[in-house]
């Protein structure tokens, strides 16, 4: 991922989004062409995947677009595009907050259902719900645990922990 702290990062991304050639961007901002091409690839992939907010700080990006609009000959058109982007970012921030509120509610609800659950199958279903919720928000940061390789030392096989039978 491009370093969001590197000099010229947001200025380059704003120019990439405006459709400028990476060679021209590199020359104008005194960056290497390879760096600009790498940032362009990351930006394009992130835009396609809908993960721009994870790639960069949106307010800094909006500021870079605003600075660029002042420099472009068609400043009125670009200013309108910048305002549209700012409105879109604002709407996304509101939606993100609503998703977080919903996730908190679902998490609390799942915890309360787990406390009153008497059947292991219900708990497995609740765990699946929490996993889906986690994947929706933190898909890149999930960790897989290999129980078979992490449990051993002559104890009972790991499959005992995966059964759906209640202990009697």
Wavefront OBJ file of the C-alpha trace (Angstrom):
o trace
v 0.000 0.000 0.000
v 1.233 3.487 -0.749
v 2.531 5.400 2.188
v -0.056 8.007 3.015
v 2.668 10.086 4.630
v 4.954 10.223 1.598
v 5.321 13.673 0.118
v 3.006 14.153 -2.832
v 0.894 11.036 -2.215
v -2.512 12.736 -2.121
v -1.577 15.209 -4.851
v -0.576 12.286 -7.065
v -3.754 10.337 -6.273
v -5.907 13.381 -7.064
v -4.163 13.689 -10.430
v -4.480 9.957 -11.089
v -8.208 10.196 -10.380
v -8.417 13.159 -12.762
v -7.021 10.897 -15.499
v -3.577 12.431 -15.820
v -0.704 10.333 -17.187
v 1.645 8.886 -14.517
v 4.690 10.249 -16.370
v 3.248 13.770 -16.302
v 2.325 13.410 -12.632
v 5.809 12.175 -11.750
v 7.409 15.064 -13.595
v 5.117 17.700 -12.097
v 5.456 16.437 -8.517
v 9.105 15.375 -8.818
v 8.364 11.727 -8.024
v 9.586 8.537 -9.661
v 7.366 7.198 -12.430
v 7.388 3.759 -10.786
v 6.078 5.210 -7.519
v 3.234 6.984 -9.302
v 2.393 3.802 -11.262
v 2.374 1.758 -8.039
v 0.059 4.305 -6.387
v -2.172 4.264 -9.464
v -2.454 0.468 -9.326
v -3.247 0.525 -5.597
v -5.777 3.325 -6.055
v -7.479 1.607 -9.008
v -7.699 -1.726 -7.175
v -8.953 -0.091 -3.992
v -11.539 1.913 -5.944
v -12.701 -1.251 -7.731
v -12.934 -3.160 -4.438
v -14.694 -0.287 -2.658
v -11.974 0.029 -0.009
v -10.780 3.590 -0.612
v -11.433 4.543 3.013
v -8.965 1.840 4.082
v -6.345 2.997 1.595
v -6.254 6.665 2.493
v -7.398 9.432 4.757
v -10.403 10.799 2.875
v -10.240 14.391 4.195
v -6.605 14.655 3.000
v -7.657 13.239 -0.368
v -10.512 15.753 -0.655
v -8.091 18.576 0.199
v -5.736 17.404 -2.555
v -8.616 17.377 -5.045
v -9.590 20.897 -3.972
v -6.001 22.069 -4.492
v -5.908 20.421 -7.907
v -9.176 22.052 -8.985
v -7.623 25.462 -8.444
v -4.846 24.556 -10.878
v -6.905 22.972 -13.658
v -8.235 25.094 -16.541
v -11.750 23.767 -16.038
v -11.847 24.769 -12.394
v -15.639 25.238 -12.301
v -16.255 21.681 -13.489
v -13.615 20.295 -11.144
v -14.965 22.293 -8.217
v -18.380 20.772 -8.827
v -16.767 17.321 -8.890
v -14.904 18.091 -5.671
v -18.154 19.177 -3.981
v -19.818 16.000 -5.222
v -16.954 13.965 -3.737
v -17.175 15.804 -0.415
v -20.928 15.122 -0.293
v -20.284 11.467 -1.146
v -17.665 11.140 1.583
v -20.068 12.725 4.072
v -22.794 10.266 3.082
v -20.340 7.357 3.390
v -19.314 8.507 6.858
v -22.973 8.577 7.929
v -23.548 5.118 6.445
v -20.400 3.797 8.121
v -21.657 5.066 11.495
v -25.026 3.394 10.891
v -23.258 0.111 10.053
v -21.208 0.370 13.227
v -24.325 1.041 15.318
v -26.036 -1.966 13.744
v -22.980 -4.143 14.348
v -22.896 -3.080 18.020
v -26.590 -3.938 18.374
v -26.114 -7.337 16.704
v -23.057 -8.081 18.819
v -24.966 -7.268 22.027
v -27.941 -9.332 20.869
v -25.729 -12.333 20.004
v -24.022 -12.124 23.410
v -27.352 -12.102 25.218
v -28.598 -15.066 23.166
v -25.378 -16.962 23.924
v -25.901 -16.422 27.664
v -29.351 -17.992 27.521
v -28.443 -20.763 25.079
v -28.580 -24.315 26.386
v -27.633 -26.200 23.231
v -24.128 -26.205 21.715
v -25.648 -26.055 18.214
v -27.196 -22.685 19.030
v -23.834 -21.392 20.220
v -22.215 -22.577 16.979
v -24.871 -20.660 15.040
v -24.198 -17.566 17.146
v -20.453 -17.933 16.573
v -21.130 -18.124 12.832
v -23.130 -14.907 13.136
v -20.286 -13.170 14.974
v -17.818 -14.454 12.389
v -19.917 -13.059 9.539
v -20.142 -9.738 11.391
v -16.374 -9.690 11.950
v -15.712 -10.511 8.283
v -17.995 -7.691 7.192
v -15.919 -5.163 9.127
v -12.448 -6.657 9.449
v -12.045 -9.165 6.637
v -8.361 -8.391 6.042
v -7.500 -8.731 9.717
v -9.051 -12.093 10.510
v -6.888 -14.923 11.771
v -7.461 -18.584 11.079
v -6.682 -20.935 13.921
v -5.651 -24.471 13.101
v -6.950 -26.399 16.120
v -5.384 -29.691 15.042
v -1.868 -28.244 14.939
v -2.276 -26.050 18.020
v -3.793 -28.666 20.295
v -1.849 -31.737 21.189
v 0.520 -33.181 23.685
v -1.230 -36.506 24.199
v -4.596 -35.034 25.161
v -7.916 -36.019 23.648
v -8.230 -35.462 19.880
v -9.387 -32.028 18.798
v -12.572 -33.500 17.279
v -13.934 -33.867 20.833
v -14.180 -30.079 20.944
v -16.078 -29.885 17.671
v -18.936 -32.268 18.484
v -22.449 -31.009 18.926
v -23.230 -33.422 21.776
v -23.885 -32.071 25.255
v -21.697 -33.424 28.039
v -23.708 -35.603 30.387
l 1 2 3 4 5 6 7 8 9 10 11 12 13 14 15 16 17 18 19 20 21 22 23 24 25 26 27 28 29 30 31 32 33 34 35 36 37 38 39 40 41 42 43 44 45 46 47 48 49 50 51 52 53 54 55 56 57 58 59 60 61 62 63 64 65 66 67 68 69 70 71 72 73 74 75 76 77 78 79 80 81 82 83 84 85 86 87 88 89 90 91 92 93 94 95 96 97 98 99 100 101 102 103 104 105 106 107 108 109 110 111 112 113 114 115 116 117 118 119 120 121 122 123 124 125 126 127 128 129 130 131 132 133 134 135 136 137 138 139 140 141 142 143 144 145 146 147 148 149 150 151 152 153 154 155 156 157 158 159 160 161 162 163 164 165 166 167 168
